[in-house]
């Protein structure tokens, strides 16, 4: 039996099935839909959530605070177990900072316990992929330090490539101007974006049309994926555009030779800001 717990947050966009498969603990980020009370991120029906966003309604998100971390960490420490927290990118949320402060406070109270924190600089199933790889190593018997060091050594090789269908969600978040959103929509321009080494969302390129933007994600995987490709771990997340996710997964399987590609939703925390039609691809590559 492992003597440590991998703790993460719902920025991973993990399903309940993934949480159980990997035997990890999860903290909830919170989402508030327009005119409603805050609810835990993972409690929302995501098909309904994206239908809500398509009505041009808005949603806001809230990070996990220090008390939330202390509440979930304390019982684990009381059981005599150590904790490895793998957190949502500090470039996108204050959740990781809260977790680090809680860990420092609890380390003083429980000096015989190990509490490590890692800023994954990742989001959605990108963060989820790092947690997945870490959990597999834990289940294989690696120590808490070995797993922590693996994540630290590989997090800047975790590639996040994504495209967004509705430019008005980027406009709402202040990432493009109103003029750019209007003209880009008229011309069918789709941004190709990634998460950089500081964990921030960066606009890298533009594609003319939806299919071209999805193919641009495939091209990034084809040219930068590292390791034995047939055994590569590849995740795709989608903002209620499953058919596009399947198209991308099929190209990766058929043309790159990856055996298994996992597909899941972009959760409500990221989806609140990126909107319906978001498509994201995650894999280990030569560089972000």
Secondary structure as UniProt FT lines:
FT   STRAND          4..9
FT   HELIX           10..12
FT   HELIX           16..22
FT   STRAND          25..27
FT   STRAND          30..33
FT   TURN            34..35
FT   STRAND          39..40
FT   HELIX           41..43
FT   HELIX           46..54
FT   TURN            55..56
FT   STRAND          59..62
FT   HELIX           66..78
FT   TURN            79..80
FT   STRAND          82..87
FT   TURN            90..92
FT   HELIX           95..109
FT   TURN            111..112
FT   STRAND          115..119
FT   HELIX           124..139
FT   TURN            140..141
FT   HELIX           144..154
FT   HELIX           155..157
FT   STRAND          158..163
FT   HELIX           167..172
FT   TURN            173..174
FT   HELIX           178..187
FT   STRAND          189..195
FT   TURN            197..198
FT   STRAND          201..208
FT   HELIX           210..224
FT   HELIX           229..231
FT   STRAND          234..238
FT   HELIX           242..251
FT   HELIX           252..256
FT   STRAND          261..265
FT   HELIX           268..274
FT   TURN            276..277
FT   STRAND          279..285
//
